[in-house]
Amino acid sequence: MGKGSKLAKIRNGQVHLDKTFYLSEDRRSLMWRPSKHGGEVPTSGFKEIIVGNKDDAFKHKKVSHLCQNANQCFTIKFNNDIKPLYLIADCEETAGIWITGVTALIRFQKTADLEPVDTDKEREGWLEECFNGEADISTGLLDHRTTASLLKKLNENFNIQHVNQKLKELALAKGDDSVTCEEFKNLYKKLFTRPEIYLLMIQYASNGTYLTTDDLLLFMESVQGMSRVTKDICLHIIKSFEPSPERVKQGQMGIDGFTEFLCSNEWCDIFNPDEKTVCEDLMNHPINNYYIASSHNTYLTGDQVKGPASVDQYKQVLLAGCRCVELDCYDGYDEGPIIKHGSLSLTSAILFQDVIKCIKEWAFHTSEYPVVLSLENHCTPKYQRQMAEILLNVLGDNLYHDEPDSQRKALPSPNELRRKVLIKNKKLPKSANKDVDVVSDEEEEDVEGEEKKKKKDDGGHTLKLAKELSDLVVYFASRGFKDFEVSIQQQKYYEMCSFGESKATMLCRDRPEEFINYNKRFISRIYPKANRINSSNFLPCEFWHCGCQMVALNYQTPGLPTELNTAFFMKNGQCGYVLQPLVIRDIYSYFTPKPSQSNTVSHVEDELTNQQMDLHIKVVSGQNFSNSKVRMEGTKVYVTVKIIGIPADEAMYQTKPSQGEVASFATMFEEETFELQIKMPELALVRFEARAKTLIGEDKLIGQYTIPFTCIRTGYRHVSLLGENGQPIEKCSLFLHVGLTNRNNNQISTNHYKFVPGSRPLRNYPSMKSIGVKTVDETFKISIQPLRDAMDMRENVQDDLRTFKDKCSLSPTANIKQCIRFLATRVSNSSQHASIYFMCTKEHEKTYPVLEADGDLPNKLKSAMNFYNIEFLESCKFLVQNSGKVYERLLHCCRAALEWHEELTDVCQKAGLREKKVKKAIDNFSWNVRVLKGQAQLLFQASQECEEYLRQIQETATVSGLLKESPIIEDMDVHS
């Protein structure tokens, strides 16, 4: 409001566009420009604000076309003879800001006897007490050095350059460097009162200047999306962040405590804390079902020509969560084999033994899950035997070299290999009892052009492999790749292939479906091509999308690829193992990342992994951009929000450049909400970049932060920006609002779809594909009705929830708690004498909160209440009570169908189907099975979500004092 907003003003049936309304600096006046008569009214005269377009001024035929959206219209009425202001905002967000701000001003005038708006007696008293404790005894003043020291002590968000600038301005204005108590208080407020947070606080402060425990609890649940918050937790937060002892005693949080709370990593970091710990239940799949953090040329600290090798690099990458490290092994001297980069490279060498000792010490500090040593073996048998001896002696029990059970047909899980080190290398056949010549494990793309052709003509480079080293290889036996068909027929489950960057890129772009199917069975490792002599990296995402497990990067080289890799493996406690999406790892699933097809993937496929999400991002402000190394005086800054994922998800939005001085503590952005649609959340990364505009060349990167989409928390969040080296920039952050909404069955985004109560959009029900064999098709036909029932139950609840939000005048990103809070607030602010409350009824051991009213509600609120009871609550009730039966029917259909799986090919051939039709029948069978599995899982999730809605409604009603204390009513229908 202080910066100003474009509002349309209605007067005498005329509309005056393009007027800028703003508050004066002391917030005593509301002003607008342009104006013939100096448009200004005192805020002390505000009487009330009325939201909506019901007034006759909005119905005039000359202006009614601009007043269609009631949520953009509002009227400010005054205590004296000043005529009301009839205003129209350009969007609901702008209207919401002004409605909230004016409401707060009116509240302040009532509670503070027309004192200045920002009067806060507890805050004033606390600052005076702090000042007096440091002031000179004789003069009662502070000097500049003591002032700066005290400010630093009082507030962590301290920017010494900004403070010194303000103190210098104060000294110039008064002629000396002394600071009075009043000057100190004003300086503190100017430096540390953030207007965007102040405006947010007063929206939830029931009495204007501070938050009570009830206010804080509602904010944390309805805005921050936290559940099961108690008043005790709120009191703990107040004690932790509120600086005023008097406020702490009263269980209150003022603007300083609220600001510190929103800046805290513990409570308001954008990264979901649940993802900072390993989910043990997800670690029991075969290890080829995981993305594995992998390093290339791990020993190098720089480029591949003269860059020194270092044992410490292994420590650094292991601490970063890397689980596959590379060792390029060559014959050494008396001290044993060495690790270096090629026989002709000028890079230094390190001892193999020292590296293994380092790995032994640091392998399991960050993660307890298995570490793979990828040996690029160039040693003679003599030194190979030394390598084997070192591995056995140093690693001891941590080295996994037990022969697997002969009955095993799949790789073990990370949990089964916990705290084990495994060797990736060539492996001799079991029948071999001596050293044998094998094709070298030399990376194919290290040899280019004519030399590569010559080696191919000569039958490839061979190497004698020592049996002692071969025996240590169990589950990561290297083999050459010829073709997918050959691999499917000949490759053992414990064998894996390495692919050079160029070869892997070609397979990803030309044969992605086959590559994905290959990776469902075997592990693949991708490494950078040889001509990246500066140790640069490729972008890893393309290979992740095709299911490649080990995408090896040069960890020592900063830049976008490394930042994406670091962000991707932040998931699951940074343990180095990320479970692949079901659609990529499941043997029955079909997926292709190709742009031409991923945009048209069936909604059933998307739902298989709970896909189709809308991410709503609003960039509010930035802090301490001047702390970065980028020079920005007089420079404008903007923020980009990018989605990096499958081609169908790739997107970028950019804020408008900031206005005003960038080098100061806070940079405000014009608030606008970006909507980013995500088809495959599990593979999506969200990247925030703050950039400084330049007149010539590329805009300078101030800082960035990249986060997996699935790790984002909703609500108001601070994002700490990282510099070029991946390290945090001191106190440099973005302040955002994040919202998430589900997108079901490829329906139009809820931001553009008008939901009419009682109506149902047409649905594209999942169907079963024909197998061409009557008996098999009959098995699938019995699933048609439960599939329709499952979708109807899920979609009815979602449709009704969206309509309920619409009736509450809330955006699709709002949650059910905000809807209840909206109803309570609107009823309490209504001029009609009415109230609402919840009564609980019980059916089939489940509790359902019914909304009741006393008095005559306004029509809009009555409509919302009736819709809640008649539509939304009934849809929830029906889903909770009936989903279990439908879920079992779907699983029964799936089990019945799978009984055909083993003999499907024979059944099809006996039915007279030819080869192509047999293949199509098998594909259709797989499709049908995963549709049944996916729909059953979605129904189960929908039932859990529905029960959570009901729990949150009761919880919010209790906190808001809306739950009527009476015995739970047992619904009579249960006994009829």
Beta strands, then each sheet from edge to edge (+ up, - down):
strand 1: 5-11
strand 2: 14-23
strand 3: 29-33
strand 4: 40-42
strand 5: 46-51
strand 6: 73-78
strand 7: 85-89
strand 8: 290-295
strand 9: 324-333
strand 10: 336-339
strand 11: 350-351
strand 12: 371-377
strand 13: 421-425
strand 14: 436-439
strand 15: 462-465
strand 16: 476-478
strand 17: 495-500
strand 18: 523-527
strand 19: 550-553
strand 20: 577-579
strand 21: 613-623
strand 22: 637-644
strand 23: 651-654
strand 24: 666-668
strand 25: 673-678
strand 26: 685-692
strand 27: 700-708
strand 28: 715-722
strand 29: 728-742
strand 30: 834-843
strand 31: 846-855
strand 32: 969-970
sheet 1: 4+ 3- 2+ 1- 7+ 6- 5+
sheet 2: 11+ 10- 9+ 12+ 13+ 16+ 17+ 18+ 19+ 8+ 20-
sheet 3: 14+ 15-
sheet 4: 24+ 21- 25+
sheet 5: 24+ 21- 29+ 28-
sheet 6: 23+ 22- 26+ 27-
sheet 7: 31+ 30- 32-
end
